[in-house]
Amino acid sequence: MTDTKTAILEARLDAQRRLLARLVAALDPAARQPVLDWLEQRDTLHDGQEDPGAVPTEGTGPALAISQEFRLIARLVGDRLHEVGQAEAGQA
């Protein structure tokens, strides 16, 4: 894959990640919390190792990428909620 194609895929992934974060942040708090809990439960690879990924094994690459993606989405949700909270505080 060329660098241009990789850059385009990464940009698209980033756009989707940001959209998902905004959608989760826009949920009513009662609906948002179960989603955040779900993300938190999946942001660490549970493979029985004390330090997941310390000893790479076949197939852990995609699993680690998935957990990292969940972690990034959760972080973006937190950032968005912080931004909204600051904006609302400024309007008060």
Biopython code that builds the backbone (N, CA, C, O; Angstrom):
import numpy as np
from Bio.PDB.StructureBuilder import StructureBuilder

atoms = [
    (1, "MET", "N", (0.849, -1.171, 0.000)),
    (1, "MET", "CA", (0.000, 0.000, 0.000)),
    (1, "MET", "C", (0.895, 1.234, 0.000)),
    (1, "MET", "O", (1.881, 1.296, 0.735)),
    (2, "THR", "N", (0.553, 2.191, -0.809)),
    (2, "THR", "CA", (1.377, 3.394, -0.875)),
    (2, "THR", "C", (1.148, 4.261, 0.355)),
    (2, "THR", "O", (0.168, 4.090, 1.081)),
    (3, "ASP", "N", (2.067, 5.192, 0.574)),
    (3, "ASP", "CA", (1.933, 6.107, 1.708)),
    (3, "ASP", "C", (0.662, 6.936, 1.610)),
    (3, "ASP", "O", (0.024, 7.226, 2.621)),
    (4, "THR", "N", (0.296, 7.317, 0.387)),
    (4, "THR", "CA", (-0.914, 8.118, 0.192)),
    (4, "THR", "C", (-2.147, 7.319, 0.594)),
    (4, "THR", "O", (-3.025, 7.832, 1.288)),
    (5, "LYS", "N", (-2.213, 6.069, 0.160)),
    (5, "LYS", "CA", (-3.359, 5.231, 0.521)),
    (5, "LYS", "C", (-3.408, 5.005, 2.025)),
    (5, "LYS", "O", (-4.489, 5.023, 2.615)),
    (6, "THR", "N", (-2.273, 4.795, 2.647)),
    (6, "THR", "CA", (-2.227, 4.609, 4.096)),
    (6, "THR", "C", (-2.692, 5.872, 4.804)),
    (6, "THR", "O", (-3.460, 5.798, 5.763)),
    (7, "ALA", "N", (-2.239, 7.015, 4.344)),
    (7, "ALA", "CA", (-2.636, 8.290, 4.947)),
    (7, "ALA", "C", (-4.140, 8.510, 4.820)),
    (7, "ALA", "O", (-4.783, 9.003, 5.747)),
    (8, "ILE", "N", (-4.695, 8.142, 3.671)),
    (8, "ILE", "CA", (-6.134, 8.294, 3.466)),
    (8, "ILE", "C", (-6.906, 7.372, 4.403)),
    (8, "ILE", "O", (-7.894, 7.790, 5.008)),
    (9, "LEU", "N", (-6.465, 6.125, 4.528)),
    (9, "LEU", "CA", (-7.134, 5.193, 5.440)),
    (9, "LEU", "C", (-7.050, 5.675, 6.884)),
    (9, "LEU", "O", (-8.027, 5.595, 7.628)),
    (10, "GLU", "N", (-5.886, 6.172, 7.274)),
    (10, "GLU", "CA", (-5.729, 6.687, 8.635)),
    (10, "GLU", "C", (-6.626, 7.897, 8.876)),
    (10, "GLU", "O", (-7.202, 8.032, 9.956)),
    (11, "ALA", "N", (-6.750, 8.773, 7.887)),
    (11, "ALA", "CA", (-7.621, 9.944, 8.017)),
    (11, "ALA", "C", (-9.079, 9.523, 8.144)),
    (11, "ALA", "O", (-9.829, 10.088, 8.940)),
    (12, "ARG", "N", (-9.472, 8.539, 7.363)),
    (12, "ARG", "CA", (-10.855, 8.046, 7.448)),
    (12, "ARG", "C", (-11.121, 7.403, 8.796)),
    (12, "ARG", "O", (-12.179, 7.614, 9.389)),
    (13, "LEU", "N", (-10.176, 6.625, 9.281)),
    (13, "LEU", "CA", (-10.328, 5.999, 10.593)),
    (13, "LEU", "C", (-10.443, 7.063, 11.679)),
    (13, "LEU", "O", (-11.265, 6.944, 12.588)),
    (14, "ASP", "N", (-9.623, 8.095, 11.582)),
    (14, "ASP", "CA", (-9.673, 9.171, 12.565)),
    (14, "ASP", "C", (-11.026, 9.873, 12.534)),
    (14, "ASP", "O", (-11.579, 10.203, 13.583)),
    (15, "ALA", "N", (-11.560, 10.102, 11.339)),
    (15, "ALA", "CA", (-12.868, 10.740, 11.209)),
    (15, "ALA", "C", (-13.958, 9.874, 11.846)),
    (15, "ALA", "O", (-14.830, 10.388, 12.547)),
    (16, "GLN", "N", (-13.909, 8.585, 11.607)),
    (16, "GLN", "CA", (-14.906, 7.681, 12.196)),
    (16, "GLN", "C", (-14.776, 7.638, 13.712)),
    (16, "GLN", "O", (-15.776, 7.630, 14.430)),
    (17, "ARG", "N", (-13.534, 7.609, 14.194)),
    (17, "ARG", "CA", (-13.283, 7.593, 15.634)),
    (17, "ARG", "C", (-13.869, 8.851, 16.273)),
    (17, "ARG", "O", (-14.524, 8.772, 17.312)),
    (18, "ARG", "N", (-13.637, 10.002, 15.659)),
    (18, "ARG", "CA", (-14.150, 11.268, 16.208)),
    (18, "ARG", "C", (-15.675, 11.317, 16.189)),
    (18, "ARG", "O", (-16.300, 11.805, 17.131)),
    (19, "LEU", "N", (-16.266, 10.809, 15.111)),
    (19, "LEU", "CA", (-17.725, 10.770, 15.032)),
    (19, "LEU", "C", (-18.298, 9.873, 16.121)),
    (19, "LEU", "O", (-19.255, 10.248, 16.798)),
    (20, "LEU", "N", (-17.715, 8.690, 16.290)),
    (20, "LEU", "CA", (-18.190, 7.789, 17.345)),
    (20, "LEU", "C", (-18.092, 8.448, 18.717)),
    (20, "LEU", "O", (-19.010, 8.337, 19.530)),
    (21, "ALA", "N", (-16.986, 9.129, 18.971)),
    (21, "ALA", "CA", (-16.807, 9.788, 20.262)),
    (21, "ALA", "C", (-17.876, 10.859, 20.481)),
    (21, "ALA", "O", (-18.427, 10.974, 21.575)),
    (22, "ARG", "N", (-18.167, 11.641, 19.441)),
    (22, "ARG", "CA", (-19.197, 12.680, 19.566)),
    (22, "ARG", "C", (-20.574, 12.057, 19.812)),
    (22, "ARG", "O", (-21.355, 12.565, 20.616)),
    (23, "LEU", "N", (-20.863, 10.967, 19.123)),
    (23, "LEU", "CA", (-22.154, 10.306, 19.313)),
    (23, "LEU", "C", (-22.291, 9.774, 20.735)),
    (23, "LEU", "O", (-23.338, 9.932, 21.362)),
    (24, "VAL", "N", (-21.239, 9.146, 21.240)),
    (24, "VAL", "CA", (-21.288, 8.626, 22.611)),
    (24, "VAL", "C", (-21.413, 9.784, 23.605)),
    (24, "VAL", "O", (-22.197, 9.708, 24.550)),
    (25, "ALA", "N", (-20.645, 10.851, 23.394)),
    (25, "ALA", "CA", (-20.698, 11.997, 24.300)),
    (25, "ALA", "C", (-22.069, 12.663, 24.285)),
    (25, "ALA", "O", (-22.490, 13.232, 25.293)),
    (26, "ALA", "N", (-22.771, 12.597, 23.153)),
    (26, "ALA", "CA", (-24.075, 13.236, 23.030)),
    (26, "ALA", "C", (-25.193, 12.430, 23.687)),
    (26, "ALA", "O", (-26.299, 12.938, 23.867)),
    (27, "LEU", "N", (-24.916, 11.191, 24.043)),
    (27, "LEU", "CA", (-25.939, 10.363, 24.682)),
    (27, "LEU", "C", (-26.322, 10.930, 26.046)),
    (27, "LEU", "O", (-25.532, 11.607, 26.703)),
    (28, "ASP", "N", (-27.533, 10.640, 26.445)),
    (28, "ASP", "CA", (-27.964, 10.955, 27.806)),
    (28, "ASP", "C", (-27.021, 10.222, 28.759)),
    (28, "ASP", "O", (-26.628, 9.092, 28.473)),
    (29, "PRO", "N", (-26.649, 10.837, 29.885)),
    (29, "PRO", "CA", (-25.694, 10.183, 30.796)),
    (29, "PRO", "C", (-26.067, 8.750, 31.184)),
    (29, "PRO", "O", (-25.187, 7.903, 31.334)),
    (30, "ALA", "N", (-27.341, 8.477, 31.344)),
    (30, "ALA", "CA", (-27.756, 7.118, 31.719)),
    (30, "ALA", "C", (-27.481, 6.118, 30.597)),
    (30, "ALA", "O", (-27.211, 4.947, 30.863)),
    (31, "ALA", "N", (-27.547, 6.566, 29.364)),
    (31, "ALA", "CA", (-27.251, 5.692, 28.235)),
    (31, "ALA", "C", (-25.753, 5.684, 27.924)),
    (31, "ALA", "O", (-25.225, 4.695, 27.416)),
    (32, "ARG", "N", (-25.080, 6.779, 28.228)),
    (32, "ARG", "CA", (-23.652, 6.896, 27.925)),
    (32, "ARG", "C", (-22.803, 6.007, 28.817)),
    (32, "ARG", "O", (-21.848, 5.393, 28.341)),
    (33, "GLN", "N", (-23.127, 5.925, 30.089)),
    (33, "GLN", "CA", (-22.277, 5.205, 31.039)),
    (33, "GLN", "C", (-22.084, 3.728, 30.690)),
    (33, "GLN", "O", (-20.959, 3.237, 30.776)),
    (34, "PRO", "N", (-23.130, 3.004, 30.303)),
    (34, "PRO", "CA", (-22.901, 1.605, 29.905)),
    (34, "PRO", "C", (-21.953, 1.476, 28.707)),
    (34, "PRO", "O", (-21.175, 0.524, 28.633)),
    (35, "VAL", "N", (-22.015, 2.420, 27.783)),
    (35, "VAL", "CA", (-21.105, 2.382, 26.630)),
    (35, "VAL", "C", (-19.671, 2.633, 27.101)),
    (35, "VAL", "O", (-18.748, 1.938, 26.678)),
    (36, "LEU", "N", (-19.486, 3.623, 27.974)),
    (36, "LEU", "CA", (-18.147, 3.901, 28.502)),
    (36, "LEU", "C", (-17.612, 2.717, 29.303)),
    (36, "LEU", "O", (-16.430, 2.383, 29.213)),
    (37, "ASP", "N", (-18.481, 2.089, 30.081)),
    (37, "ASP", "CA", (-18.065, 0.895, 30.831)),
    (37, "ASP", "C", (-17.637, -0.216, 29.876)),
    (37, "ASP", "O", (-16.636, -0.894, 30.106)),
    (38, "TRP", "N", (-18.400, -0.392, 28.813)),
    (38, "TRP", "CA", (-18.083, -1.414, 27.813)),
    (38, "TRP", "C", (-16.738, -1.129, 27.176)),
    (38, "TRP", "O", (-15.922, -2.039, 27.025)),
    (39, "LEU", "N", (-16.488, 0.124, 26.798)),
    (39, "LEU", "CA", (-15.199, 0.506, 26.217)),
    (39, "LEU", "C", (-14.065, 0.244, 27.200)),
    (39, "LEU", "O", (-13.015, -0.279, 26.827)),
    (40, "GLU", "N", (-14.287, 0.610, 28.449)),
    (40, "GLU", "CA", (-13.249, 0.432, 29.468)),
    (40, "GLU", "C", (-12.904, -1.047, 29.661)),
    (40, "GLU", "O", (-11.740, -1.391, 29.864)),
    (41, "GLN", "N", (-13.894, -1.904, 29.599)),
    (41, "GLN", "CA", (-13.658, -3.340, 29.761)),
    (41, "GLN", "C", (-12.852, -3.916, 28.603)),
    (41, "GLN", "O", (-12.236, -4.973, 28.736)),
    (42, "ARG", "N", (-12.856, -3.226, 27.471)),
    (42, "ARG", "CA", (-12.186, -3.746, 26.284)),
    (42, "ARG", "C", (-10.912, -2.999, 25.919)),
    (42, "ARG", "O", (-10.288, -3.300, 24.901)),
    (43, "ASP", "N", (-10.521, -2.035, 26.734)),
    (43, "ASP", "CA", (-9.339, -1.253, 26.372)),
    (43, "ASP", "C", (-8.032, -1.916, 26.774)),
    (43, "ASP", "O", (-6.954, -1.393, 26.493)),
    (44, "THR", "N", (-8.125, -3.061, 27.429)),
    (44, "THR", "CA", (-6.930, -3.826, 27.778)),
    (44, "THR", "C", (-7.100, -5.245, 27.267)),
    (44, "THR", "O", (-8.132, -5.881, 27.482)),
    (45, "LEU", "N", (-6.085, -5.721, 26.597)),
    (45, "LEU", "CA", (-6.116, -7.095, 26.091)),
    (45, "LEU", "C", (-5.964, -8.052, 27.260)),
    (45, "LEU", "O", (-4.974, -7.988, 27.990)),
    (46, "HIS", "N", (-6.926, -8.933, 27.444)),
    (46, "HIS", "CA", (-6.889, -9.917, 28.527)),
    (46, "HIS", "C", (-6.464, -11.259, 27.943)),
    (46, "HIS", "O", (-7.281, -12.042, 27.459)),
    (47, "ASP", "N", (-5.162, -11.496, 28.007)),
    (47, "ASP", "CA", (-4.653, -12.745, 27.438)),
    (47, "ASP", "C", (-3.953, -13.605, 28.477)),
    (47, "ASP", "O", (-3.239, -14.547, 28.133)),
    (48, "GLY", "N", (-4.160, -13.281, 29.750)),
    (48, "GLY", "CA", (-3.559, -14.078, 30.806)),
    (48, "GLY", "C", (-2.159, -13.635, 31.175)),
    (48, "GLY", "O", (-1.574, -14.175, 32.114)),
    (49, "GLN", "N", (-1.610, -12.676, 30.470)),
    (49, "GLN", "CA", (-0.275, -12.189, 30.794)),
    (49, "GLN", "C", (-0.375, -11.024, 31.762)),
    (49, "GLN", "O", (-1.347, -10.269, 31.758)),
    (50, "GLU", "N", (0.650, -10.896, 32.588)),
    (50, "GLU", "CA", (0.680, -9.769, 33.505)),
    (50, "GLU", "C", (0.834, -8.466, 32.730)),
    (50, "GLU", "O", (0.231, -7.453, 33.085)),
    (51, "ASP", "N", (1.644, -8.491, 31.670)),
    (51, "ASP", "CA", (1.867, -7.323, 30.829)),
    (51, "ASP", "C", (1.483, -7.703, 29.400)),
    (51, "ASP", "O", (2.324, -8.179, 28.638)),
    (52, "PRO", "N", (0.195, -7.490, 29.029)),
    (52, "PRO", "CA", (-0.246, -7.900, 27.705)),
    (52, "PRO", "C", (0.613, -7.286, 26.614)),
    (52, "PRO", "O", (0.909, -6.091, 26.633)),
    (53, "GLY", "N", (1.001, -8.108, 25.680)),
    (53, "GLY", "CA", (1.795, -7.642, 24.563)),
    (53, "GLY", "C", (3.281, -7.622, 24.831)),
    (53, "GLY", "O", (4.063, -7.329, 23.927)),
    (54, "ALA", "N", (3.700, -7.931, 26.068)),
    (54, "ALA", "CA", (5.128, -7.907, 26.396)),
    (54, "ALA", "C", (5.874, -8.958, 25.590)),
    (54, "ALA", "O", (6.998, -8.732, 25.143)),
    (55, "VAL", "N", (5.248, -10.090, 25.412)),
    (55, "VAL", "CA", (5.835, -11.147, 24.597)),
    (55, "VAL", "C", (4.887, -11.353, 23.422)),
    (55, "VAL", "O", (3.885, -12.058, 23.544)),
    (56, "PRO", "N", (5.204, -10.735, 22.278)),
    (56, "PRO", "CA", (4.298, -10.846, 21.136)),
    (56, "PRO", "C", (4.091, -12.291, 20.703)),
    (56, "PRO", "O", (5.038, -13.071, 20.599)),
    (57, "THR", "N", (2.868, -12.617, 20.461)),
    (57, "THR", "CA", (2.536, -13.936, 19.943)),
    (57, "THR", "C", (1.730, -13.740, 18.671)),
    (57, "THR", "O", (1.198, -12.661, 18.412)),
    (58, "GLU", "N", (1.652, -14.783, 17.898)),
    (58, "GLU", "CA", (0.893, -14.719, 16.654)),
    (58, "GLU", "C", (-0.544, -14.326, 16.956)),
    (58, "GLU", "O", (-1.194, -14.928, 17.811)),
    (59, "GLY", "N", (-1.028, -13.331, 16.263)),
    (59, "GLY", "CA", (-2.423, -12.926, 16.410)),
    (59, "GLY", "C", (-2.676, -11.846, 17.443)),
    (59, "GLY", "O", (-3.792, -11.333, 17.522)),
    (60, "THR", "N", (-1.682, -11.483, 18.236)),
    (60, "THR", "CA", (-1.942, -10.444, 19.238)),
    (60, "THR", "C", (-1.940, -9.054, 18.627)),
    (60, "THR", "O", (-2.508, -8.133, 19.213)),
    (61, "GLY", "N", (-1.320, -8.873, 17.472)),
    (61, "GLY", "CA", (-1.283, -7.562, 16.826)),
    (61, "GLY", "C", (-2.658, -6.978, 16.603)),
    (61, "GLY", "O", (-2.922, -5.861, 17.048)),
    (62, "PRO", "N", (-3.554, -7.699, 15.920)),
    (62, "PRO", "CA", (-4.901, -7.161, 15.723)),
    (62, "PRO", "C", (-5.649, -6.944, 17.034)),
    (62, "PRO", "O", (-6.359, -5.950, 17.181)),
    (63, "ALA", "N", (-5.499, -7.860, 17.988)),
    (63, "ALA", "CA", (-6.189, -7.712, 19.267)),
    (63, "ALA", "C", (-5.689, -6.477, 20.020)),
    (63, "ALA", "O", (-6.478, -5.752, 20.626)),
    (64, "LEU", "N", (-4.388, -6.245, 19.977)),
    (64, "LEU", "CA", (-3.834, -5.055, 20.621)),
    (64, "LEU", "C", (-4.318, -3.789, 19.923)),
    (64, "LEU", "O", (-4.591, -2.786, 20.582)),
    (65, "ALA", "N", (-4.425, -3.826, 18.600)),
    (65, "ALA", "CA", (-4.911, -2.669, 17.855)),
    (65, "ALA", "C", (-6.363, -2.364, 18.216)),
    (65, "ALA", "O", (-6.744, -1.199, 18.333)),
    (66, "ILE", "N", (-7.167, -3.399, 18.391)),
    (66, "ILE", "CA", (-8.566, -3.214, 18.772)),
    (66, "ILE", "C", (-8.655, -2.578, 20.147)),
    (66, "ILE", "O", (-9.409, -1.626, 20.343)),
    (67, "SER", "N", (-7.882, -3.103, 21.116)),
    (67, "SER", "CA", (-7.953, -2.510, 22.454)),
    (67, "SER", "C", (-7.460, -1.077, 22.452)),
    (67, "SER", "O", (-7.997, -0.232, 23.168)),
    (68, "GLN", "N", (-6.440, -0.799, 21.652)),
    (68, "GLN", "CA", (-5.955, 0.581, 21.566)),
    (68, "GLN", "C", (-7.022, 1.484, 20.951)),
    (68, "GLN", "O", (-7.183, 2.631, 21.368)),
    (69, "GLU", "N", (-7.742, 0.974, 19.972)),
    (69, "GLU", "CA", (-8.798, 1.775, 19.337)),
    (69, "GLU", "C", (-9.901, 2.105, 20.343)),
    (69, "GLU", "O", (-10.373, 3.241, 20.392)),
    (70, "PHE", "N", (-10.309, 1.129, 21.140)),
    (70, "PHE", "CA", (-11.322, 1.391, 22.171)),
    (70, "PHE", "C", (-10.820, 2.434, 23.167)),
    (70, "PHE", "O", (-11.573, 3.308, 23.594)),
    (71, "ARG", "N", (-9.559, 2.335, 23.527)),
    (71, "ARG", "CA", (-8.967, 3.295, 24.467)),
    (71, "ARG", "C", (-8.980, 4.708, 23.872)),
    (71, "ARG", "O", (-9.301, 5.676, 24.563)),
    (72, "LEU", "N", (-8.632, 4.816, 22.596)),
    (72, "LEU", "CA", (-8.636, 6.123, 21.931)),
    (72, "LEU", "C", (-10.043, 6.708, 21.839)),
    (72, "LEU", "O", (-10.230, 7.906, 22.052)),
    (73, "ILE", "N", (-11.019, 5.884, 21.529)),
    (73, "ILE", "CA", (-12.407, 6.360, 21.451)),
    (73, "ILE", "C", (-12.865, 6.847, 22.820)),
    (73, "ILE", "O", (-13.465, 7.916, 22.930)),
    (74, "ALA", "N", (-12.589, 6.074, 23.856)),
    (74, "ALA", "CA", (-12.981, 6.480, 25.212)),
    (74, "ALA", "C", (-12.312, 7.797, 25.595)),
    (74, "ALA", "O", (-12.941, 8.657, 26.212)),
    (75, "ARG", "N", (-11.046, 7.955, 25.234)),
    (75, "ARG", "CA", (-10.337, 9.202, 25.548)),
    (75, "ARG", "C", (-10.976, 10.382, 24.816)),
    (75, "ARG", "O", (-11.142, 11.456, 25.395)),
    (76, "LEU", "N", (-11.333, 10.185, 23.546)),
    (76, "LEU", "CA", (-11.990, 11.253, 22.791)),
    (76, "LEU", "C", (-13.354, 11.607, 23.380)),
    (76, "LEU", "O", (-13.740, 12.776, 23.387)),
    (77, "VAL", "N", (-14.087, 10.605, 23.875)),
    (77, "VAL", "CA", (-15.369, 10.881, 24.529)),
    (77, "VAL", "C", (-15.119, 11.760, 25.754)),
    (77, "VAL", "O", (-15.815, 12.753, 25.964)),
    (78, "GLY", "N", (-14.133, 11.393, 26.552)),
    (78, "GLY", "CA", (-13.804, 12.192, 27.733)),
    (78, "GLY", "C", (-13.409, 13.607, 27.363)),
    (78, "GLY", "O", (-13.823, 14.560, 28.025)),
    (79, "ASP", "N", (-12.610, 13.759, 26.311)),
    (79, "ASP", "CA", (-12.221, 15.092, 25.849)),
    (79, "ASP", "C", (-13.441, 15.897, 25.432)),
    (79, "ASP", "O", (-13.569, 17.073, 25.771)),
    (80, "ARG", "N", (-14.339, 15.249, 24.691)),
    (80, "ARG", "CA", (-15.546, 15.939, 24.217)),
    (80, "ARG", "C", (-16.429, 16.350, 25.386)),
    (80, "ARG", "O", (-16.952, 17.464, 25.400)),
    (81, "LEU", "N", (-16.602, 15.482, 26.354)),
    (81, "LEU", "CA", (-17.414, 15.819, 27.526)),
    (81, "LEU", "C", (-16.786, 16.976, 28.297)),
    (81, "LEU", "O", (-17.500, 17.830, 28.824)),
    (82, "HIS", "N", (-15.466, 17.009, 28.366)),
    (82, "HIS", "CA", (-14.769, 18.103, 29.032)),
    (82, "HIS", "C", (-15.002, 19.422, 28.282)),
    (82, "HIS", "O", (-15.252, 20.457, 28.900)),
    (83, "GLU", "N", (-14.916, 19.374, 26.945)),
    (83, "GLU", "CA", (-15.164, 20.563, 26.133)),
    (83, "GLU", "C", (-16.584, 21.079, 26.335)),
    (83, "GLU", "O", (-16.794, 22.280, 26.504)),
    (84, "VAL", "N", (-17.551, 20.177, 26.319)),
    (84, "VAL", "CA", (-18.953, 20.559, 26.487)),
    (84, "VAL", "C", (-19.158, 21.132, 27.887)),
    (84, "VAL", "O", (-19.858, 22.131, 28.052)),
    (85, "GLY", "N", (-18.553, 20.508, 28.888)),
    (85, "GLY", "CA", (-18.674, 21.003, 30.255)),
    (85, "GLY", "C", (-18.105, 22.401, 30.409)),
    (85, "GLY", "O", (-18.679, 23.234, 31.111)),
    (86, "GLN", "N", (-16.984, 22.664, 29.762)),
    (86, "GLN", "CA", (-16.378, 23.998, 29.823)),
    (86, "GLN", "C", (-17.258, 25.011, 29.104)),
    (86, "GLN", "O", (-17.431, 26.135, 29.575)),
    (87, "ALA", "N", (-17.814, 24.615, 27.963)),
    (87, "ALA", "CA", (-18.677, 25.528, 27.210)),
    (87, "ALA", "C", (-19.930, 25.859, 28.019)),
    (87, "ALA", "O", (-20.369, 27.008, 28.050)),
    (88, "GLU", "N", (-20.498, 24.854, 28.669)),
    (88, "GLU", "CA", (-21.696, 25.086, 29.472)),
    (88, "GLU", "C", (-21.381, 25.948, 30.685)),
    (88, "GLU", "O", (-22.196, 26.784, 31.076)),
    (89, "ALA", "N", (-20.221, 25.757, 31.280)),
    (89, "ALA", "CA", (-19.820, 26.571, 32.438)),
    (89, "ALA", "C", (-19.616, 28.016, 32.011)),
    (89, "ALA", "O", (-19.906, 28.934, 32.778)),
    (90, "GLY", "N", (-19.125, 28.231, 30.802)),
    (90, "GLY", "CA", (-18.909, 29.580, 30.306)),
    (90, "GLY", "C", (-20.217, 30.319, 30.009)),
    (90, "GLY", "O", (-20.271, 31.549, 30.038)),
    (91, "GLN", "N", (-21.267, 29.545, 29.723)),
    (91, "GLN", "CA", (-22.567, 30.139, 29.419)),
    (91, "GLN", "C", (-23.357, 30.468, 30.678)),
    (91, "GLN", "O", (-24.302, 31.256, 30.638)),
    (92, "ALA", "N", (-22.969, 29.865, 31.790)),
    (92, "ALA", "CA", (-23.721, 30.069, 33.042)),
    (92, "ALA", "C", (-23.451, 31.416, 33.655)),
    (92, "ALA", "O", (-24.006, 31.738, 34.705)),
]
sb = StructureBuilder()
sb.init_structure("model")
sb.init_model(0)
sb.init_chain("A")
sb.init_seg("    ")
for serial, (resi, resn, name, xyz) in enumerate(atoms, 1):
    if name == "N":
        sb.init_residue(resn, " ", resi, " ")
    sb.init_atom(name, np.array(xyz, "f"), 0.0, 1.0, " ", f" {name:<3s}", serial, name[0])
structure = sb.get_structure()
